[in-house]
Amino acid sequence: MTSRRLRILFLASYFPKPDNSLMGTWALTQAQAIARQDVDLLVVSFTSWVPKVLARTGGAKAYAHCPSEFIWQGSVRVHYPRWLYYPVPPVKSWMYTHPEPYLRMAWWSAQQSFLRLMEFQPDVIFCHHALPNGWMLTQFPSTHQKPLITLDHDFDEIADCHRLPSRKAAMQRVADRAWAMLAVSNRMKRDLNRLFPSTHIQTLHNGVDPLPDRLFHQKRPSNLEGRKVILCCALFAERKGIPVLVRAFHQISSQHPDAILRIVGSGPDEAAIRATITELNLGDRVQMVGRKPHAEVLQEMVWADCFALVGWDEPFATVYLEAMAAGKPVICCSDGGITDVLQDGVHGYTVPPSDIQATAAALDRILTHDLKRIELGQNAKHLIERELTWDVQVKKLLSLFEAAIAQSQVALTV
């Protein structure tokens, strides 16, 4: 008689929608890696209820037109039940500081959907973000409770518990219920340990899938031929530090006339970025590429000579892993979670946050020393292949699931 396959209920609110495939791509690739294992996986992404007639922006339309179910590549079937939870201004700031009243309303709107999920009879429940998903699971009746493991991705969402008592109280409820709370970086793990010292807390880094071979055989377009390409890809927000990168590039641009800076993305800080480019008269050297599909971003990484994103407080951005998987050296800030694995001078260069001079010096080193640049990129690619693919990281996750289940079974027999 064969034993039943491990059943995993995976909850992730920040997950791609069919009309917004760039939202939470790392959550999808992690789910696809889990699905490649010998397990039964149910992925659920609770989605804000938005009437189609009121949907005006692209984001609202992605919610309003989201189907109740969708099958992604890799046979990942995702359910998108609706709830009254809206992580957008001005609601977001209020519920961030005083989460439990709003979470109770969200639970009221989604309770029946949550309870129906338990018909799947999971062995373990895994959810991204202790708030809101982890908190919802603390509301389950004891007869439905299964080992719970949460994974958090944002520095501020954890650190702000030190100054926001109501937020800490909501997180404490999850910490008391969870078998383990996971963090994507050691810095976040240390913060969780200070907040919830009696909870089992570990680091689980994000991963990345190896890039398709075809990307490495695609010839550079003519407009990039003979150029040294610095690539940046990010949501255009102040914390991403893109104007800092532009100013640093300006300082060394005259020494490297064959270098260009290509910036992929969009967001609220776009006007400030364009104003910086105009101020420094870099219109011919800095290319604002706009938003691109994920596959095209990966191709841009392969075509580039290095990847630079000097945003501060980056928890463990998968964009760095993708650039490293493309064999590119990385320039990043020294306070980011990626420095758990990226070594300065081995896989790229780290710089202090908001330091234009240090960023310019790192760019200069990258552009000046061709053999060293290639060596750094090769080291980065080897690190990914050895330690940081999604398949490697998911095996660590499954080991945690099995330990949680075994411990819960022992507890039931005592």
C-alpha positions in Angstrom: 0.0 0.0 0.0 1.5 3.4 -1.0 1.4 6.3 1.3 -0.6 9.4 0.4 1.4 12.2 -1.3 2.1 15.3 0.8 -0.7 17.9 0.5 0.3 21.5 0.6 -2.1 24.5 0.9 -0.2 27.5 -0.4 -1.7 31.0 0.3 -0.2 34.1 -1.4 -2.2 37.3 -1.9 0.7 39.0 -3.8 0.6 36.6 -6.7 0.3 37.1 -10.5 -3.1 37.7 -12.0 -3.8 36.8 -15.6 -4.0 40.5 -16.4 -1.0 41.4 -14.3 1.6 38.7 -14.8 4.4 40.8 -13.3 2.8 41.0 -9.9 4.7 38.6 -7.5 6.4 36.6 -10.2 8.7 35.1 -7.5 5.6 33.6 -5.8 4.6 31.9 -9.0 8.0 30.5 -9.7 8.2 29.2 -6.2 4.8 27.5 -6.6 6.0 26.0 -9.9 9.0 24.6 -8.2 6.9 23.1 -5.5 4.6 21.6 -8.1 7.6 19.9 -9.7 8.0 17.8 -6.5 6.0 14.6 -5.8 3.3 16.5 -3.9 -0.3 17.7 -4.2 -0.4 21.5 -4.3 -3.4 23.8 -3.9 -2.5 27.5 -4.5 -4.9 30.2 -3.4 -4.6 33.9 -3.9 -7.4 35.9 -2.2 -8.2 38.8 -4.5 -9.8 42.1 -3.7 -13.4 42.3 -4.9 -13.7 45.1 -7.4 -16.9 45.5 -9.5 -16.0 45.7 -13.2 -18.0 48.9 -13.7 -15.8 50.7 -11.2 -12.4 49.4 -12.5 -10.6 52.3 -14.1 -6.9 51.8 -13.5 -4.8 48.9 -14.8 -4.4 47.5 -11.3 -8.1 47.7 -10.5 -8.9 46.0 -13.9 -6.5 43.2 -13.1 -8.6 42.5 -9.9 -12.0 43.0 -11.5 -11.3 40.8 -14.5 -9.4 38.1 -12.6 -11.1 34.7 -13.1 -12.0 32.5 -10.1 -9.4 30.0 -11.3 -6.5 30.0 -13.7 -3.9 27.4 -14.7 -0.3 28.8 -15.0 2.6 27.2 -16.8 3.8 24.1 -15.0 0.2 23.0 -14.3 -0.1 25.3 -11.3 -3.8 25.7 -10.7 -4.5 28.9 -8.7 -7.9 29.8 -7.1 -8.7 33.5 -6.8 -11.6 33.8 -4.3 -12.8 37.3 -3.5 -12.6 39.1 -0.2 -13.1 42.6 1.2 -9.4 43.4 1.6 -7.9 46.4 -0.2 -4.2 47.1 0.3 -4.4 50.5 -1.4 -4.3 54.1 -0.1 -5.9 55.5 2.0 -7.1 52.2 3.5 -3.7 50.7 3.4 -2.1 53.1 5.9 -4.9 52.8 8.4 -5.0 49.0 8.3 -1.2 48.8 8.4 -1.0 50.6 11.8 -4.2 49.0 13.3 -4.6 45.7 11.3 -6.9 43.6 13.4 -10.2 45.5 12.9 -9.7 45.3 9.2 -8.5 41.7 9.2 -11.6 40.7 11.1 -13.7 42.3 8.3 -11.7 40.5 5.7 -12.1 37.2 7.6 -15.9 37.8 7.8 -16.0 38.3 4.0 -13.8 35.2 3.2 -14.6 32.8 6.0 -16.7 30.4 4.0 -14.0 30.4 1.2 -11.3 29.7 3.8 -13.3 26.8 5.3 -14.0 25.3 1.9 -10.2 25.2 1.3 -9.9 22.7 4.2 -11.9 20.2 2.1 -8.5 19.7 0.3 -7.4 18.2 3.6 -3.9 19.7 3.6 -1.1 18.2 5.7 0.6 21.6 6.0 -0.3 25.2 5.3 2.3 27.5 3.8 1.5 31.2 3.4 3.4 34.2 2.2 3.1 37.1 4.7 2.1 36.6 8.3 -0.4 39.5 7.7 -2.9 39.1 6.3 -2.8 35.4 5.3 -1.2 34.0 8.5 -3.6 35.9 10.7 -6.6 34.5 8.8 -5.4 31.0 9.5 -5.4 31.7 13.3 -9.2 32.1 13.0 -9.7 28.4 11.9 -11.5 26.2 14.4 -9.2 23.8 16.1 -10.6 20.9 14.2 -9.3 22.5 11.0 -5.9 23.6 12.2 -2.8 22.1 10.5 0.9 22.9 10.9 1.3 26.5 9.7 4.5 28.0 8.2 4.7 31.6 7.2 7.2 33.4 5.0 7.7 37.1 5.1 9.4 39.2 2.4 9.4 42.9 3.6 11.8 44.5 6.1 9.4 47.3 7.1 6.4 45.0 7.7 8.5 43.3 10.4 10.5 46.2 11.8 7.5 48.4 12.2 6.1 46.0 14.8 8.7 47.6 17.2 6.9 51.0 17.0 3.3 49.9 16.3 1.8 47.9 19.2 -1.3 47.0 17.4 0.6 45.6 14.5 2.9 43.6 16.8 -0.2 42.2 18.6 -1.6 40.9 15.3 1.8 39.4 14.4 2.0 37.9 17.8 -1.2 36.0 17.2 0.4 34.4 14.1 3.7 33.8 15.9 1.8 31.9 18.7 0.0 29.7 16.1 2.8 29.1 13.6 5.0 26.0 13.7 7.7 28.3 12.1 8.0 31.8 10.8 10.5 32.1 7.9 12.3 35.2 6.6 13.9 35.7 3.2 17.1 37.2 4.8 19.1 37.0 7.9 18.5 40.6 8.8 14.8 40.0 8.8 15.3 36.8 10.8 17.2 38.7 13.5 14.3 41.2 13.7 11.7 38.4 14.0 13.8 36.8 16.7 13.9 40.0 18.7 10.1 40.4 18.4 9.0 36.8 18.9 11.8 35.0 20.8 9.8 31.9 21.6 8.9 31.2 18.0 10.8 28.9 15.6 12.3 31.3 13.1 14.6 30.5 10.1 15.9 32.1 7.0 14.8 30.7 3.6 16.2 32.6 0.7 14.4 33.1 -2.5 15.5 31.2 -5.6 15.5 31.5 -9.3 15.0 29.1 -12.2 17.9 28.6 -14.6 17.5 30.9 -17.6 16.5 29.2 -20.9 19.5 28.4 -23.1 17.9 30.2 -26.1 18.4 33.5 -24.3 22.2 33.1 -24.4 22.1 32.4 -28.2 20.0 35.4 -29.1 22.2 38.1 -30.7 22.3 41.6 -29.3 20.2 44.1 -31.3 22.2 46.5 -33.4 21.6 49.5 -31.0 23.6 47.6 -28.3 26.4 46.4 -30.5 29.8 47.9 -29.3 28.3 49.1 -26.1 28.9 48.2 -22.5 25.5 47.9 -21.1 24.6 48.6 -17.4 21.1 47.3 -16.8 18.7 48.4 -14.0 15.2 46.9 -13.6 12.9 47.9 -10.8 9.6 49.4 -9.8 10.2 53.1 -9.9 9.9 54.0 -6.2 12.1 56.3 -4.2 13.6 53.4 -2.2 14.9 51.9 -5.4 17.5 54.7 -5.6 17.4 55.0 -9.4 18.3 58.7 -9.4 21.4 57.8 -7.3 22.4 55.4 -10.0 21.9 57.9 -12.7 24.0 60.5 -10.9 26.7 57.9 -10.3 26.7 57.0 -14.0 27.0 60.7 -14.9 30.2 60.9 -12.9 32.0 58.2 -14.9 30.2 58.5 -18.2 32.9 60.7 -19.8 35.6 58.1 -18.9 33.5 55.3 -20.6 32.1 56.7 -23.8 31.0 53.3 -24.9 28.8 52.7 -21.8 25.1 53.1 -21.6 22.6 52.8 -18.8 19.3 51.0 -19.6 16.5 51.3 -17.1 13.5 48.9 -17.3 10.4 49.5 -15.3 7.7 52.0 -14.4 6.2 53.5 -11.3 5.5 56.6 -9.3 9.1 57.9 -9.2 9.4 58.0 -13.0 9.1 61.8 -13.2 12.0 62.2 -10.8 14.1 59.8 -12.7 13.4 61.6 -16.0 14.1 65.0 -14.4 17.5 63.7 -13.2 18.4 62.5 -16.7 17.4 65.8 -18.2 19.2 67.8 -15.5 22.5 65.9 -16.2 22.0 66.0 -20.0 22.2 62.2 -20.3 19.4 61.7 -22.8 21.7 60.0 -25.2 23.4 57.7 -22.6 20.5 56.7 -20.3 17.7 54.7 -22.0 14.3 54.6 -20.3 13.0 51.3 -21.8 9.7 51.2 -20.0 7.9 48.2 -18.6 8.6 44.8 -20.3 7.3 41.3 -20.0 9.3 39.1 -17.7 10.8 37.0 -20.5 12.1 40.2 -22.2 13.6 41.4 -19.0 15.6 38.1 -18.7 16.8 38.7 -22.3 17.9 42.2 -21.4 19.9 40.7 -18.5 21.7 38.3 -20.9 22.5 41.1 -23.2 23.8 43.4 -20.5 27.4 43.6 -19.2 26.4 44.1 -15.5 23.3 44.7 -13.4 23.0 47.7 -11.0 20.2 48.4 -8.6 21.3 50.4 -5.6 18.0 50.5 -3.7 18.2 50.4 0.1 16.3 48.0 2.4 15.9 45.4 -0.3 14.8 42.2 1.6 16.0 39.6 -1.0 15.0 40.8 -4.4 14.8 38.0 -7.0 15.9 40.5 -9.7 19.4 40.2 -8.4 19.2 36.4 -8.6 18.0 36.6 -12.2 20.9 38.8 -13.2 23.3 36.5 -11.5 21.7 33.5 -13.3 22.4 35.4 -16.5 26.0 35.5 -15.6 26.2 39.2 -14.7 28.0 40.9 -11.9 25.7 42.9 -9.6 26.1 46.3 -7.9 23.8 46.5 -4.9 23.5 48.2 -1.5 25.3 46.7 1.5 22.2 46.7 3.7 20.2 44.4 1.4 19.3 40.7 2.1 21.1 39.7 -1.1 24.4 40.3 0.8 23.6 37.1 2.7 25.0 35.3 -0.4 26.6 37.9 -2.6 30.2 38.6 -1.6 31.7 42.0 -2.4 34.5 41.5 -5.0 33.5 37.9 -5.7 30.0 38.2 -7.3 29.8 42.0 -7.8 30.2 45.1 -5.6 28.3 46.4 -2.6 28.0 50.1 -1.9 26.5 52.1 1.1 22.9 53.3 0.6 22.5 56.6 -1.2 26.3 56.9 -1.7 26.7 58.4 -5.2 30.6 58.4 -5.0 30.8 54.7 -4.0 28.3 53.7 -6.7 30.3 55.7 -9.3 33.5 53.9 -8.2 31.8 50.5 -8.4 30.6 51.3 -11.9 34.0 52.5 -12.9 35.6 49.2 -11.7 33.0 47.1 -13.5 33.5 49.0 -16.8 37.3 49.3 -16.7 38.3 45.8 -15.9 36.8 43.5 -18.6 38.4 40.2 -17.4 37.4 40.9 -13.8 33.8 41.8 -14.9 33.6 38.4 -16.7 35.0 36.6 -13.7 32.5 38.2 -11.3 29.6 37.2 -13.6 30.8 33.6 -13.9 31.2 33.4 -10.1 27.6 34.8 -9.7 26.2 32.2 -12.2 28.0 29.3 -10.4 26.6 30.4 -7.1 23.1 30.4 -8.4 23.5 26.9 -10.0 25.1 25.5 -6.8 22.9 27.0 -4.1 20.1 29.3 -5.2 17.8 27.6 -7.7 14.2 27.3 -6.8 14.6 23.5 -6.8 17.3 23.7 -4.2 15.3 26.1 -2.0 12.1 24.2 -2.3 13.8 21.0 -1.1 14.7 22.9 2.0 11.1 24.0 2.4 9.8 20.5 2.0 12.1 19.3 4.7 10.6 21.9 7.0 7.1 20.8 6.0 7.9 17.2 6.8 9.4 18.1 10.2 6.3 20.2 11.1 4.0 17.3 10.2 6.1 14.7 12.1 6.1 16.9 15.2 2.3 17.5 15.0 1.7 13.8 14.7 3.8 13.1 17.7 1.9 15.8 19.7 -1.4 14.1 18.7 -0.3 10.8 20.2 0.9 12.3 23.5 
